[in-house]
Amino acid sequence: MQDHHCHSSSIIVNRPAETAFAIMSDGIRQGTWAWGSANRTEESPGLFVGTSTFTGKKTWVRLHPDPERFQVDYEVGGSPEAMQFRNMSRVIPGDLLKIGADKCVVTLLTWRLATQSDAEWEQMGCIHEAEMFLIRGLLERE
């Protein structure tokens, strides 16, 4: 079944969950793998802005990390006033999945807005799937 409401992408990473969570919960480092908001700066504490690789427009982001659960909720928008919850990442420790403590699975989730066309929704899914490989590459070469 194709999910028309939520897209998920996951990848196994040869690093412990704590290491993966560190990159997923860091607003500046996220700008190295998030094509929708690349080359980030921190405009005020916890509020980041980057540039979309696709449109050239500014994308604002606020992260809400939950270190206990290795989960991050992301508010995203074209301006600070337009930001809303859109995306979530979750890092699953390798021990939990019986793949070893030196590994983990990183997952990105995004929910579809009613205003997104089918083409925009398809693009979002493709982007997140490609970003998985960027995340793994960044983590595994550290």
N, C-alpha and C positions, 0 to 999 in steps of 0.2 A: 504494500500500500504506500502510495506517495502521500506524505503529510503536507497539506496545504497551509498549515498554521505555524509549524515550527520546523526549522532545519537544524540538524545536528551533524557535526563533523568531529571525528576522534582520531587520535594517532597514539601509538605506543612510543615512548621516549626512554632512552637508556640513561636516565637520570632519576634520582629519588624525587618523590612528590614535593618535598620542601623546596628543592631547586627549581622545579617547574612552576610552582606557585609563586615564587619570587618574581619571575618574569611576567606572569599573568596578572600580577597585582601591582605592577610598577607602571605608572602612567607614562613615564618617559620611555622606558624600554618597550612598552607596547607599541610605540610609534615606529619601532624597527621592524615590526611584522604586520601591523594593521594597515592594509592598503587604503582603507577608507579614511584614515586619519594618521598619515605618516609625518615624520619629521616634527615631532611634538615639542611644544614648550609648555611650561607650567605658568599659567597666567595669574593664578592666585592659589593658595594652598588647596590641593586636591582638585583643581579645575585645570584641564589641559585643552590645548587646541593644536590641531594638525591640519594637514592639507590632503584632500582626497586625491589619490593617484589617478582617478578616473575623471573627475569633474574639475579639479583644480580649486574647488571651493573649500572653505574652512569647515572643519568638523570639530565640535566641542564634545568633550568626554569627561565624565566624573566616575570614578571607580568606588565601589563599595565592597572592599575585601572582607571575607570571613575566614581568617586563618585556621580556625578550628575545623572547618569543613573543606578547606582548600577550594573555596568558591568565591567568585567575584561577579557581582552584578555591575553592569555598565549602563549609565545614562548617556545618551548620544543625541546630538541635534545640530542644526545649522547655526545656532546661537545659544548663549547660556539660557535664555528664556525659553527656547524651544526644546531643550533636552528632556528626554523621557527614557524610562527603562526600555531597553531594546534587546540587549545581549547578556549572556551569562557564560562564564567559563567554570569548569569544574575539573579538578585534578584528582584522579583516583589512584591512591597508593598501590604499588605493585603487590605488596603482601596481601591486600584485600582480594586481588584478582589471581593470586597464586602464581604470579610471574616474577616474584622476588622484590626485595626492598630497594634494589638499585634501579628499578624501572617504575614507570607509572603510565597512565593513560590520560591525555589531555583532551578535553571535549569543549567545543564551542557550540552554543545554542543561540538561535535568534528567532524571534517571533515576527510573523508577517503583519504589517499594517494594512488596513483595508484600502489605503490609498496607493499601495504598490501594485503595479501592473504585473502580469505574468512574467514579462521579460525582466523587470527589475528584481522580482523574487528569484528567478533563475540565476541572474547575475550574482545576487547575494550568496546563494548556495555555492556557486563555483568559486567565489572569492574566499569564503571560509574554508573550503576544502583545500585550496592552494595555500592558504595561510597556515594550515596544519604543518605543511612541509617546511615553511619558514621557521615556525616555532621549534620544531624538532631540530632543524639545522642549527639554530642559535643555541639551543640548550646543549646539544651534543658536541659542539666545538668549544664550549667553555671549559 
